[in-house]
């Protein structure tokens, strides 16, 4: 229960702060700005990893949890409870934002600025990069350590900075599903869970190939 509470709280705080910045920016007359929104996501992810990484691993993301399980770093029987905690945390955050800011809006939902296929490919690539970094800097299924929080938070901020205006730079099914469901903006709802999960699986396969010493030796053997 401690691990599930940590995942709930971590995902709640991440979605509340990140999408909250998106909601508040137009109200504040653009005081936060796109760069501020990207940094908010990166900094809150960094903070949550340092806060809850030693308790639950601070996955905060269904794609990351499934990626860890696929990489055999996390037990599959624990996956459903982690996904539930993350989704409930994200929904609670979007629900609170809706209560605080009841005027019509997307609550920070991720929506393609261009074509759906363009955003789909971007989300696959962005999530693959993020998951690959997570696998490289994490210990087992725990995003914990001196470098983990900085590296992962930096990647989140970087990807949100350059790709956010086009696809929303979700990289996280819970982060996309919650504001979409609470705000009622269900356009392209299929895109983000599908693309982010595919990206995570591509990263697992890539990491396995890069780190598989057997494969490496077979390639380099004269």
C-alpha positions as a Python dict, from the first residue, in 0.01 Angstrom:
ca = {
    (1, 'X'): (0, 0, 0),
    (2, 'X'): (291, 240, 67),
    (3, 'X'): (419, 185, -287),
    (4, 'X'): (74, 241, -439),
    (5, 'X'): (21, 554, -230),
    (6, 'X'): (357, 684, -349),
    (7, 'X'): (258, 623, -713),
    (8, 'X'): (-78, 791, -654),
    (9, 'X'): (77, 1096, -489),
    (10, 'X'): (363, 1124, -737),
    (11, 'X'): (133, 1107, -1039),
    (12, 'X'): (-117, 1343, -877),
    (13, 'X'): (148, 1606, -807),
    (14, 'X'): (302, 1569, -1153),
    (15, 'X'): (-29, 1611, -1338),
    (16, 'X'): (-151, 1884, -1102),
    (17, 'X'): (165, 2092, -1145),
    (18, 'X'): (228, 2020, -1513),
    (19, 'X'): (-121, 2057, -1654),
    (20, 'X'): (-191, 2322, -1391),
    (21, 'X'): (79, 2535, -1553),
    (22, 'X'): (-99, 2493, -1888),
    (23, 'X'): (-434, 2595, -1736),
    (24, 'X'): (-294, 2895, -1544),
    (25, 'X'): (-76, 3033, -1826),
    (26, 'X'): (-355, 3202, -2029),
    (27, 'X'): (-524, 3322, -1708),
    (28, 'X'): (-198, 3489, -1603),
    (29, 'X'): (-162, 3658, -1938),
    (30, 'X'): (112, 3425, -2055),
    (31, 'X'): (333, 3482, -1750),
    (32, 'X'): (443, 3117, -1747),
    (33, 'X'): (501, 3070, -2118),
    (34, 'X'): (583, 2757, -2314),
    (35, 'X'): (933, 2731, -2168),
    (36, 'X'): (791, 2765, -1818),
    (37, 'X'): (542, 2486, -1881),
    (38, 'X'): (816, 2257, -2012),
    (39, 'X'): (1036, 2334, -1711),
    (40, 'X'): (743, 2274, -1475),
    (41, 'X'): (700, 1921, -1611),
    (42, 'X'): (1073, 1852, -1593),
    (43, 'X'): (1117, 1991, -1243),
    (44, 'X'): (814, 1817, -1095),
    (45, 'X'): (927, 1482, -1239),
    (46, 'X'): (1275, 1541, -1093),
    (47, 'X'): (1126, 1626, -752),
    (48, 'X'): (896, 1324, -749),
    (49, 'X'): (1181, 1086, -835),
    (50, 'X'): (1385, 1215, -542),
    (51, 'X'): (1077, 1207, -317),
    (52, 'X'): (931, 866, -398),
    (53, 'X'): (1196, 681, -597),
    (54, 'X'): (1308, 472, -300),
    (55, 'X'): (949, 377, -212),
    (56, 'X'): (777, 284, -538),
    (57, 'X'): (1042, 357, -801),
    (58, 'X'): (853, 675, -899),
    (59, 'X'): (727, 536, -1229),
    (60, 'X'): (443, 794, -1245),
    (61, 'X'): (366, 665, -1591),
    (62, 'X'): (184, 350, -1714),
    (63, 'X'): (417, 327, -2015),
    (64, 'X'): (720, 322, -1782),
    (65, 'X'): (567, 55, -1559),
    (66, 'X'): (486, -167, -1858),
    (67, 'X'): (832, -96, -1999),
    (68, 'X'): (999, -206, -1675),
    (69, 'X'): (785, -521, -1665),
    (70, 'X'): (868, -603, -2027),
    (71, 'X'): (1237, -555, -1946),
    (72, 'X'): (1194, -806, -1659),
    (73, 'X'): (1276, -544, -1399),
    (74, 'X'): (927, -533, -1247),
    (75, 'X'): (683, -817, -1166),
    (76, 'X'): (387, -839, -1403),
    (77, 'X'): (141, -923, -1119),
    (78, 'X'): (210, -577, -970),
    (79, 'X'): (145, -393, -1296),
    (80, 'X'): (-238, -359, -1269),
    (81, 'X'): (-224, -205, -920),
    (82, 'X'): (47, 41, -1028),
    (83, 'X'): (-152, 143, -1337),
    (84, 'X'): (-464, 192, -1125),
    (85, 'X'): (-278, 411, -873),
    (86, 'X'): (-128, 623, -1151),
    (87, 'X'): (-458, 669, -1335),
    (88, 'X'): (-650, 752, -1016),
    (89, 'X'): (-382, 1002, -916),
    (90, 'X'): (-396, 1170, -1257),
    (91, 'X'): (-777, 1180, -1254),
    (92, 'X'): (-777, 1330, -903),
    (93, 'X'): (-538, 1603, -1018),
    (94, 'X'): (-750, 1690, -1322),
    (95, 'X'): (-1064, 1680, -1109),
    (96, 'X'): (-914, 1929, -862),
    (97, 'X'): (-805, 2159, -1145),
    (98, 'X'): (-1158, 2143, -1287),
    (99, 'X'): (-1293, 2242, -945),
    (100, 'X'): (-1048, 2532, -915),
    (101, 'X'): (-1088, 2650, -1275),
    (102, 'X'): (-1444, 2552, -1383),
    (103, 'X'): (-1451, 2757, -1704),
    (104, 'X'): (-1458, 2550, -2025),
    (105, 'X'): (-1116, 2434, -2134),
    (106, 'X'): (-902, 2130, -2207),
    (107, 'X'): (-737, 2118, -1860),
    (108, 'X'): (-406, 2069, -2035),
    (109, 'X'): (-516, 1773, -2246),
    (110, 'X'): (-276, 1674, -2522),
    (111, 'X'): (-419, 1740, -2868),
    (112, 'X'): (-234, 1727, -3202),
    (113, 'X'): (-160, 2068, -3354),
    (114, 'X'): (-107, 1908, -3695),
    (115, 'X'): (-206, 1570, -3832),
    (116, 'X'): (-272, 1272, -3606),
    (117, 'X'): (-2, 1069, -3780),
    (118, 'X'): (257, 1342, -3719),
    (119, 'X'): (179, 1352, -3347),
    (120, 'X'): (165, 972, -3329),
    (121, 'X'): (518, 937, -3467),
    (122, 'X'): (646, 1217, -3246),
    (123, 'X'): (499, 1056, -2933),
    (124, 'X'): (649, 717, -3022),
    (125, 'X'): (994, 871, -3067),
    (126, 'X'): (970, 1095, -2758),
    (127, 'X'): (859, 810, -2534),
    (128, 'X'): (1124, 577, -2673),
    (129, 'X'): (1394, 834, -2591),
    (130, 'X'): (1256, 890, -2241),
    (131, 'X'): (1221, 518, -2165),
    (132, 'X'): (1570, 446, -2298),
    (133, 'X'): (1717, 709, -2067),
    (134, 'X'): (1517, 571, -1775),
    (135, 'X'): (1642, 219, -1838),
    (136, 'X'): (2001, 344, -1860),
    (137, 'X'): (2002, 549, -1538),
    (138, 'X'): (1765, 351, -1314),
    (139, 'X'): (1847, 68, -1077),
    (140, 'X'): (1615, -227, -1138),
    (141, 'X'): (1267, -79, -1156),
    (142, 'X'): (1357, 220, -939),
    (143, 'X'): (1425, 564, -1076),
    (144, 'X'): (1649, 655, -783),
    (145, 'X'): (2001, 791, -757),
    (146, 'X'): (2209, 1104, -792),
    (147, 'X'): (2185, 1112, -1171),
    (148, 'X'): (1844, 952, -1232),
    (149, 'X'): (1625, 1245, -1130),
    (150, 'X'): (1836, 1501, -1313),
    (151, 'X'): (1864, 1296, -1633),
    (152, 'X'): (1497, 1199, -1650),
    (153, 'X'): (1367, 1542, -1551),
    (154, 'X'): (1594, 1704, -1810),
    (155, 'X'): (1469, 1474, -2087),
    (156, 'X'): (1105, 1546, -1997),
    (157, 'X'): (1169, 1923, -2003),
    (158, 'X'): (1373, 1904, -2325),
    (159, 'X'): (1113, 1702, -2513),
    (160, 'X'): (827, 1918, -2387),
    (161, 'X'): (1023, 2226, -2492),
    (162, 'X'): (1067, 2135, -2858),
    (163, 'X'): (776, 1898, -2930),
    (164, 'X'): (508, 2028, -2696),
    (165, 'X'): (362, 2280, -2941),
    (166, 'X'): (301, 2005, -3199),
    (167, 'X'): (190, 1692, -3012),
    (168, 'X'): (175, 1799, -2647),
    (169, 'X'): (479, 1585, -2558),
    (170, 'X'): (276, 1354, -2339),
    (171, 'X'): (504, 1048, -2310),
    (172, 'X'): (256, 930, -2047),
    (173, 'X'): (-89, 772, -2096),
    (174, 'X'): (-214, 885, -1753),
    (175, 'X'): (-108, 1246, -1816),
    (176, 'X'): (-311, 1249, -2141),
    (177, 'X'): (-612, 1042, -2038),
    (178, 'X'): (-700, 1227, -1716),
    (179, 'X'): (-746, 1584, -1848),
    (180, 'X'): (-915, 1453, -2163),
    (181, 'X'): (-1171, 1251, -1965),
    (182, 'X'): (-1240, 1521, -1706),
    (183, 'X'): (-1266, 1803, -1961),
    (184, 'X'): (-1462, 1593, -2211),
    (185, 'X'): (-1215, 1656, -2493),
    (186, 'X'): (-1193, 1302, -2623),
    (187, 'X'): (-1060, 1385, -2969),
    (188, 'X'): (-767, 1161, -3061),
    (189, 'X'): (-791, 987, -2723),
    (190, 'X'): (-657, 665, -2876),
    (191, 'X'): (-339, 829, -3000),
    (192, 'X'): (-149, 894, -2678),
    (193, 'X'): (-184, 562, -2493),
    (194, 'X'): (-107, 369, -2812),
    (195, 'X'): (192, 579, -2918),
    (196, 'X'): (350, 602, -2572),
    (197, 'X'): (321, 230, -2503),
    (198, 'X'): (470, 150, -2844),
    (199, 'X'): (756, 392, -2778),
    (200, 'X'): (830, 232, -2441),
    (201, 'X'): (843, -116, -2594),
    (202, 'X'): (1078, 3, -2870),
    (203, 'X'): (1307, 147, -2601),
    (204, 'X'): (1312, -183, -2410),
    (205, 'X'): (1412, -372, -2724),
    (206, 'X'): (1678, -113, -2808),
    (207, 'X'): (1821, -117, -2456),
    (208, 'X'): (1831, -496, -2455),
    (209, 'X'): (2027, -497, -2781),
    (210, 'X'): (2270, -230, -2661),
    (211, 'X'): (2332, -392, -2324),
    (212, 'X'): (2328, -757, -2429),
    (213, 'X'): (2695, -855, -2401),
    (214, 'X'): (2629, -1182, -2581),
    (215, 'X'): (2501, -995, -2883),
    (216, 'X'): (2788, -748, -2861),
    (217, 'X'): (3055, -1018, -2852),
    (218, 'X'): (2893, -1210, -3138),
    (219, 'X'): (2901, -896, -3353),
    (220, 'X'): (3257, -795, -3266),
    (221, 'X'): (3407, -1146, -3268),
    (222, 'X'): (3659, -1180, -3554),
}
